[in-house]
Amino acid sequence: MAGEMSAATGRFSLERLGLPGLALAAALLLLALCLLDRRTRRPGEPPLIKGWLPYLGVVLKLRKDPLSFMKTLQKQHGDTFTVLLGGKYITFILDPFQYQLVIKNHKQLSFRLFSNKLLEKAFSISQLQKNHDMNDELHLCYQFLQGKSLDILLESMMQNLKQVFESQLLKTTSWDTAQLYPFCSSIIFEITFTTIYGKVLVCDNKFISELRDDFLKFDDKFAYLVSNIPIELLGNVKSIRKKIIKCLSSENLAKMQGRSEVFQSRQDVLEKYYIHEDLEIGAHHLGFLWASVANTIPTMFWAMYYLLRHPEAMAAVRDEIDRLLQSTGQKKGSGFPIHLTREQLDSLICLESTIFEALRLSSYSTTIRFVEEDLTLSAETGDYCVRKGDLVAIFPPILHGDPEIFEAPELELMNIKDWKLIHPGSSLNTTSEIHHLHAN
């Protein structure tokens, strides 16, 4: 009875509070955040940009147009500065000749600590911070993404790709119209999921479509999720994450047919450290799925977008593929199986260059490290200090628009004659990496 009265009183008080009361509560919260964060720039530290929003800092400006905003800060403050983003202070290093400082000081600038904290925030994975042996064993599983295992994975992916398209083409009597990004999302998610985790033979389409829709809702909030914003303030993202994790539980994934080596090896490691029913196993699989899909979808979208904008580039890519099929005695069309090896895919220079150019124009990849102790970084332009608990980041996309590296960088270089200049080992290839959680 007392509990019921207390709950009733709580509801009554909240209702009576009304909009003025909520506004007052919000104002008090902002005031508290301002009082708690009194950080100022110390001697020897880079310029400090806190923005006008307590706690959030400059996150809204950065999300609106990351590249333009970073260029503006570079003009105002130089190649090194510290910004407040979602409760975290991040020191950005934009001079490529200073990237080595991050690599050289790997003991003080930790990726693992940053990664583990991020995995806990984003996917609710907590054990990695406590169990280094499990972390090491999971990293050993990446051998199944190399060599012969990668060839097997590629073969499985091509079969799944063929089945996805043919199943749609054979049952379709008229063309459907879809937006480009949802089309890319649907294709990439289904092919990636079935290649890694296998297929559910019963109601497979419904399972995949529901999981995909939930995943995309989760990914849409990911940038906020990995900040220090409480998950309770992010709408229904917590319940969506829980639903996905349950879908990826050991019990559900055991029903899959055609599971990959990399999945099975990870599952074996996880069941060594967790009981079979532990839902954190599903959280690990969500993290791996996110790393496999979240960057691939926008990459495919932008590559297709630029090809559609440049018919001559599309024609060149098609001609390159046709010539490869002809040289290997294969035919296009329904009923004709197409098999391409990794070496043959690597030989498609026009296609590869299209992807690299799409990444140059659209990728905002960032490499981040956690500062484990106060540190002085010594550069030719001078020394500067970073604080324990902060983050250090390098932002290669700032180079992608540098006219000293790329002639007319604002143009879409889909000119066929220029493609021979873009190849593995070029500056474009080395600076437009996609950095994800499971890199090391």
C-alpha positions as CSV (number, residue, x, y, z in Angstrom):
1,M,0.0,0.0,0.0
2,A,2.8,2.4,0.9
3,G,4.5,1.6,-2.4
4,E,1.3,2.2,-4.3
5,M,0.7,5.6,-2.5
6,S,4.3,6.6,-3.2
7,A,4.0,5.7,-6.9
8,A,0.7,7.5,-7.1
9,T,2.2,10.6,-5.4
10,G,5.1,10.4,-7.9
11,R,2.7,10.4,-10.9
12,F,0.7,13.2,-9.4
13,S,3.8,15.3,-8.7
14,L,5.1,14.8,-12.2
15,E,1.8,15.8,-13.7
16,R,1.5,18.9,-11.5
17,L,5.1,19.8,-12.4
18,G,4.0,20.7,-16.0
19,L,6.0,22.4,-18.7
20,P,7.3,25.3,-16.5
21,G,8.6,22.8,-13.9
22,L,10.3,20.7,-16.6
23,A,11.9,23.8,-18.0
24,L,13.2,24.6,-14.6
25,A,14.5,21.1,-14.1
26,A,16.3,21.3,-17.5
27,A,17.8,24.7,-16.6
28,L,19.0,23.3,-13.2
29,L,20.6,20.3,-15.0
30,L,22.4,22.6,-17.5
31,L,23.6,24.8,-14.6
32,A,24.9,21.7,-12.8
33,L,26.8,20.6,-15.9
34,C,28.3,24.0,-16.2
35,L,29.5,24.0,-12.6
36,L,30.9,20.5,-12.9
37,D,32.8,21.2,-16.0
38,R,35.2,24.1,-15.2
39,R,38.0,22.9,-17.4
40,T,40.4,25.5,-18.6
41,R,43.5,25.3,-20.9
42,R,46.7,24.7,-19.0
43,P,50.2,25.9,-20.2
44,G,51.5,23.7,-22.9
45,E,48.2,22.3,-23.9
46,P,46.6,22.7,-27.4
47,P,43.8,25.3,-27.9
48,L,40.6,24.3,-26.1
49,I,37.2,24.6,-27.8
50,K,34.3,23.8,-25.5
51,G,31.4,25.3,-27.5
52,W,28.4,26.9,-25.8
53,L,26.5,23.7,-25.0
54,P,27.4,22.3,-21.5
55,Y,28.6,18.7,-21.7
56,L,27.7,18.3,-25.5
57,G,30.2,20.9,-26.5
58,V,30.5,21.2,-30.3
59,V,28.8,17.9,-31.2
60,L,26.0,19.5,-33.1
61,K,28.3,21.5,-35.4
62,L,30.5,18.4,-35.9
63,R,27.5,16.2,-36.9
64,K,26.1,18.8,-39.3
65,D,29.3,18.9,-41.5
66,P,32.3,17.2,-40.0
67,L,34.9,18.1,-42.7
68,S,33.9,21.7,-43.0
69,F,33.9,22.2,-39.3
70,M,37.3,20.5,-38.8
71,K,38.7,22.8,-41.6
72,T,37.3,25.8,-39.8
73,L,38.9,24.8,-36.5
74,Q,42.2,24.1,-38.3
75,K,42.2,27.6,-39.8
76,Q,41.4,29.2,-36.4
77,H,43.6,27.1,-34.1
78,G,46.2,25.2,-36.2
79,D,46.8,21.5,-36.8
80,T,46.3,20.5,-33.1
81,F,43.4,21.4,-30.8
82,T,41.2,19.9,-28.2
83,V,37.4,19.9,-28.4
84,L,34.6,18.9,-26.1
85,L,32.3,16.3,-27.6
86,G,29.6,14.6,-25.6
87,G,31.3,14.9,-22.3
88,K,34.7,13.8,-23.6
89,Y,37.7,16.0,-24.5
90,I,39.4,14.9,-27.7
91,T,42.7,16.3,-29.0
92,F,42.7,16.2,-32.8
93,I,46.0,15.9,-34.7
94,L,45.5,17.0,-38.3
95,D,49.2,17.2,-39.5
96,P,49.9,13.9,-41.2
97,F,53.6,14.2,-40.3
98,Q,52.5,14.0,-36.6
99,Y,50.5,10.8,-37.0
100,Q,53.6,8.9,-35.9
101,L,53.3,10.4,-32.5
102,V,50.2,8.3,-31.9
103,I,51.8,5.2,-33.1
104,K,55.1,5.8,-31.2
105,N,53.4,6.3,-27.9
106,H,51.2,3.2,-28.0
107,K,51.8,2.4,-24.4
108,Q,50.4,5.7,-23.2
109,L,47.8,6.0,-26.0
110,S,45.8,2.8,-25.8
111,F,43.4,1.5,-28.4
112,R,42.3,-1.5,-26.4
113,L,41.1,0.5,-23.4
114,F,39.2,2.9,-25.7
115,S,37.7,0.0,-27.7
116,N,36.6,-1.9,-24.6
117,K,34.9,1.1,-23.1
118,L,33.2,1.8,-26.4
119,L,32.0,-1.8,-26.7
120,E,30.5,-1.6,-23.3
121,K,28.6,1.6,-24.1
122,A,27.4,0.6,-27.5
123,F,26.8,-3.1,-27.2
124,S,26.6,-3.8,-23.5
125,I,29.8,-5.9,-23.5
126,S,31.4,-5.7,-20.1
127,Q,33.7,-8.8,-19.7
128,L,36.4,-7.7,-22.2
129,Q,37.6,-5.0,-19.7
130,K,38.2,-7.7,-17.1
131,N,39.3,-10.7,-19.2
132,H,42.4,-10.0,-21.4
133,D,42.7,-13.7,-22.2
134,M,39.3,-13.8,-23.9
135,N,40.1,-10.6,-25.7
136,D,43.3,-12.1,-27.1
137,E,41.5,-15.4,-28.1
138,L,38.8,-13.4,-29.9
139,H,41.5,-11.5,-31.9
140,L,43.0,-14.8,-32.9
141,C,39.7,-15.6,-34.7
142,Y,40.5,-13.0,-37.3
143,Q,42.8,-15.5,-39.0
144,F,39.6,-16.8,-40.5
145,L,39.3,-13.6,-42.4
146,Q,42.6,-14.2,-44.2
147,G,44.0,-16.6,-46.8
148,K,42.0,-19.8,-47.7
149,S,39.3,-19.0,-45.1
150,L,38.7,-15.7,-46.8
151,D,38.4,-17.4,-50.1
152,I,35.7,-19.7,-48.6
153,L,33.9,-16.8,-47.1
154,L,34.0,-15.0,-50.5
155,E,32.6,-18.0,-52.3
156,S,29.7,-18.2,-49.8
157,M,29.1,-14.5,-50.1
158,M,28.8,-14.8,-53.9
159,Q,26.4,-17.6,-53.7
160,N,24.2,-15.7,-51.2
161,L,24.4,-12.6,-53.5
162,K,23.2,-14.7,-56.4
163,Q,20.3,-16.2,-54.4
164,V,19.2,-12.8,-53.1
165,F,19.0,-11.3,-56.6
166,E,17.6,-14.3,-58.4
167,S,14.9,-15.0,-55.8
168,Q,13.7,-11.4,-56.4
169,L,14.0,-11.5,-60.2
170,L,12.2,-14.8,-60.7
171,K,9.1,-13.9,-58.7
172,T,8.8,-10.3,-59.9
173,T,6.5,-9.6,-62.8
174,S,7.0,-5.8,-62.7
175,W,9.7,-3.6,-61.4
176,D,9.5,-2.0,-58.0
177,T,10.9,1.4,-57.2
178,A,13.1,1.9,-54.1
179,Q,15.4,4.6,-52.8
180,L,19.1,3.9,-53.3
181,Y,20.2,3.8,-49.6
182,P,17.4,1.4,-48.4
183,F,18.3,-0.8,-51.4
184,C,22.0,-0.9,-50.4
185,S,21.1,-1.5,-46.8
186,S,18.8,-4.4,-47.6
187,I,21.3,-6.1,-49.9
188,I,24.4,-5.6,-47.8
189,F,22.7,-6.6,-44.5
190,E,21.1,-9.8,-45.8
191,I,24.2,-11.0,-47.7
192,T,26.6,-10.2,-44.8
193,F,24.4,-11.8,-42.2
194,T,23.8,-15.0,-44.1
195,T,27.4,-15.3,-45.1
196,I,28.7,-15.0,-41.5
197,Y,25.9,-16.4,-39.4
198,G,24.1,-18.7,-41.8
199,K,20.4,-19.0,-42.7
200,V,17.2,-19.8,-40.8
201,L,15.4,-22.3,-43.1
202,V,11.9,-21.5,-41.7
203,C,10.6,-17.9,-42.2
204,D,14.0,-16.7,-43.1
205,N,12.9,-13.6,-45.0
206,K,10.8,-12.4,-42.1
207,F,13.6,-13.0,-39.6
208,I,16.1,-11.2,-41.8
209,S,13.9,-8.2,-42.5
210,E,12.9,-7.6,-38.9
211,L,16.5,-8.0,-37.7
212,R,17.6,-5.6,-40.4
213,D,15.0,-2.9,-39.6
214,D,16.0,-3.1,-35.9
215,F,19.7,-3.0,-36.7
216,L,19.3,0.1,-38.8
217,K,17.3,1.9,-36.0
218,F,20.1,0.9,-33.6
219,D,22.8,2.2,-36.0
220,D,20.9,5.4,-36.5
221,K,21.5,6.3,-32.8
222,F,25.0,4.8,-32.7
223,A,26.9,8.2,-32.6
224,Y,24.8,9.2,-29.6
225,L,25.1,5.8,-28.0
226,V,28.9,5.9,-27.9
227,S,29.0,9.3,-26.3
228,N,28.3,9.8,-22.6
229,I,24.7,10.6,-23.2
230,P,22.6,8.2,-20.9
231,I,21.0,5.5,-23.0
232,E,17.7,6.3,-21.3
233,L,17.6,9.6,-23.1
234,L,17.9,8.0,-26.5
235,G,14.3,6.9,-27.0
236,N,13.8,3.2,-27.5
237,V,17.3,2.3,-28.5
238,K,17.9,0.3,-25.3
239,S,14.9,-2.0,-26.0
240,I,15.9,-2.3,-29.7
241,R,19.5,-3.3,-28.7
242,K,18.1,-5.9,-26.2
243,K,15.8,-7.3,-28.9
244,I,18.7,-7.7,-31.4
245,I,21.0,-9.3,-28.7
246,K,18.2,-11.9,-28.0
247,C,18.0,-12.6,-31.7
248,L,21.7,-13.3,-31.8
249,S,21.7,-15.5,-28.7
250,S,23.5,-18.9,-28.7
251,E,20.1,-20.6,-28.8
252,N,18.9,-18.8,-31.9
253,L,22.2,-18.9,-33.8
254,A,22.5,-22.7,-33.2
255,K,19.5,-23.1,-35.6
256,M,21.4,-21.5,-38.4
257,Q,22.6,-23.5,-41.4
258,G,25.9,-22.7,-43.2
259,R,27.7,-20.8,-40.4
260,S,31.1,-19.4,-41.3
261,E,34.4,-20.4,-39.7
262,V,35.0,-17.0,-38.2
263,F,31.6,-17.1,-36.5
264,Q,32.1,-20.7,-35.2
265,S,35.5,-19.9,-33.9
266,R,34.2,-16.8,-32.0
267,Q,31.3,-18.8,-30.7
268,D,33.6,-21.5,-29.3
269,V,35.7,-18.8,-27.5
270,L,32.7,-17.1,-26.1
271,E,31.2,-20.3,-24.8
272,K,34.5,-21.0,-23.1
273,Y,34.1,-17.8,-21.0
274,Y,30.3,-17.6,-20.7
275,I,27.5,-20.0,-20.0
276,H,25.6,-21.0,-23.1
277,E,22.5,-19.0,-22.1
278,D,24.4,-15.7,-21.3
279,L,23.0,-12.9,-23.4
280,E,26.3,-11.2,-23.5
281,I,27.3,-13.7,-26.2
282,G,24.6,-12.1,-28.3
283,A,26.1,-8.7,-27.5
284,H,29.5,-9.8,-28.9
285,H,27.8,-11.0,-32.1
286,L,26.0,-7.6,-32.4
287,G,29.4,-5.9,-32.1
288,F,30.9,-8.1,-34.8
289,L,27.8,-7.6,-37.1
290,W,28.0,-3.9,-36.7
291,A,31.7,-3.9,-37.6
292,S,30.9,-6.0,-40.7
293,V,27.9,-3.9,-41.9
294,A,27.9,-0.4,-40.6
295,N,30.7,0.9,-42.8
296,T,30.0,-1.4,-45.8
297,I,26.5,0.0,-46.4
298,P,27.5,3.7,-46.9
299,T,30.5,2.6,-48.9
300,M,28.3,0.7,-51.4
301,F,25.8,3.6,-51.4
302,W,28.3,6.3,-52.3
303,A,30.1,4.1,-54.9
304,M,26.7,3.4,-56.6
305,Y,25.7,7.1,-56.3
306,Y,28.8,8.4,-58.0
307,L,28.6,5.7,-60.7
308,L,25.0,6.7,-61.5
309,R,26.1,10.3,-61.7
310,H,28.9,9.4,-64.2
311,P,27.6,7.2,-67.0
312,E,31.0,7.0,-68.6
313,A,32.4,5.6,-65.4
314,M,29.5,3.1,-65.1
315,A,30.2,2.0,-68.7
316,A,33.9,1.5,-67.9
317,V,33.2,-0.6,-64.9
318,R,30.7,-2.8,-66.8
319,D,33.1,-3.2,-69.7
320,E,35.8,-4.3,-67.2
321,I,33.6,-6.9,-65.6
322,D,32.4,-8.1,-69.0
323,R,35.9,-8.6,-70.2
324,L,36.8,-10.5,-67.1
325,L,33.8,-12.8,-67.5
326,Q,34.6,-13.3,-71.2
327,S,38.3,-14.2,-70.4
328,T,37.2,-16.8,-67.8
329,G,34.5,-18.3,-70.1
330,Q,31.6,-17.2,-68.0
331,K,28.3,-15.7,-69.1
332,K,25.9,-13.1,-67.6
333,G,22.2,-13.8,-67.0
334,S,19.9,-15.9,-64.9
335,G,20.8,-19.5,-64.7
336,F,24.5,-18.9,-65.4
337,P,26.6,-19.2,-62.2
338,I,29.4,-16.6,-61.9
339,H,32.5,-17.5,-59.9
340,L,35.2,-14.9,-59.2
341,T,38.3,-15.5,-57.2
342,R,39.8,-13.0,-54.8
343,E,42.7,-12.5,-57.3
344,Q,40.2,-11.8,-60.1
345,L,38.3,-9.3,-58.0
346,D,41.6,-7.6,-57.1
347,S,42.3,-7.2,-60.9
348,L,39.2,-5.0,-61.4
349,I,41.1,-1.7,-61.2
350,C,38.2,0.5,-62.4
351,L,35.8,-0.9,-59.8
352,E,38.4,-0.6,-57.0
353,S,39.3,2.9,-58.0
354,T,35.6,3.9,-57.9
355,I,35.3,2.6,-54.3
356,F,38.5,4.5,-53.3
357,E,37.2,7.7,-54.9
358,A,33.9,7.3,-53.1
359,L,35.7,6.9,-49.8
360,R,37.8,10.0,-50.5
361,L,34.7,12.0,-51.1
362,S,32.5,10.7,-48.3
363,S,34.5,8.9,-45.6
364,Y,35.0,10.5,-42.2
365,S,37.1,7.8,-40.8
366,T,38.9,8.6,-37.5
367,T,41.5,6.8,-35.5
368,I,41.1,7.3,-31.7
369,R,43.2,6.4,-28.7
370,F,42.7,6.7,-24.9
371,V,45.3,8.7,-22.9
372,E,46.3,6.4,-20.0
373,E,48.6,9.0,-18.4
374,D,49.6,12.6,-18.7
375,L,51.8,12.9,-21.8
376,T,53.9,15.4,-23.7
377,L,54.0,14.9,-27.4
378,S,57.1,16.3,-29.1
379,A,56.7,17.5,-32.7
380,E,58.9,19.7,-34.9
381,T,56.5,22.5,-34.5
382,G,56.7,22.3,-30.7
383,D,55.6,20.2,-27.7
384,Y,52.1,20.0,-26.4
385,C,50.5,18.1,-23.5
386,V,47.5,15.8,-23.4
387,R,45.7,14.8,-20.2
388,K,45.0,11.4,-18.7
389,G,41.5,10.3,-19.4
390,D,41.2,12.4,-22.6
391,L,41.1,11.0,-26.2
392,V,43.6,11.6,-29.0
393,A,42.3,11.4,-32.6
394,I,43.8,11.6,-36.1
395,F,41.4,12.6,-38.9
396,P,42.7,11.5,-42.3
397,P,39.7,12.9,-44.3
398,I,41.3,16.4,-43.9
399,L,43.9,15.3,-46.4
400,H,41.3,14.1,-49.0
401,G,40.5,17.7,-49.9
402,D,44.1,18.9,-49.9
403,P,45.0,20.4,-53.3
404,E,48.7,19.6,-52.6
405,I,47.7,15.9,-52.6
406,F,44.8,15.8,-55.0
407,E,44.4,18.1,-58.0
408,A,41.0,19.8,-57.9
409,P,40.0,17.7,-54.8
410,E,36.4,19.1,-54.7
411,L,35.7,17.4,-58.1
412,E,34.5,13.8,-58.5
413,L,37.5,12.2,-60.2
414,M,35.5,9.6,-62.1
415,N,37.5,10.3,-65.3
416,I,38.6,7.0,-66.7
417,K,42.0,8.3,-67.7
418,D,42.8,9.2,-64.1
419,W,41.9,5.8,-62.7
420,K,45.3,4.4,-63.5
421,L,46.8,6.8,-61.0
422,I,44.7,5.4,-58.2
423,H,45.9,2.0,-57.2
424,P,46.8,0.0,-54.0
425,G,49.7,1.7,-52.3
426,S,48.7,5.2,-53.4
427,S,48.1,8.0,-50.9
428,L,44.3,7.6,-51.4
429,N,44.4,4.0,-50.4
430,T,46.5,4.6,-47.3
431,T,44.5,7.5,-45.9
432,S,40.9,6.5,-46.6
433,E,40.8,3.5,-44.3
434,I,37.6,2.6,-42.5
435,H,38.4,2.3,-38.9
436,H,36.0,0.1,-36.9
437,L,35.8,-1.2,-33.4
438,H,37.4,-4.5,-34.1
439,A,40.6,-3.2,-35.7
440,N,43.8,-3.2,-33.7
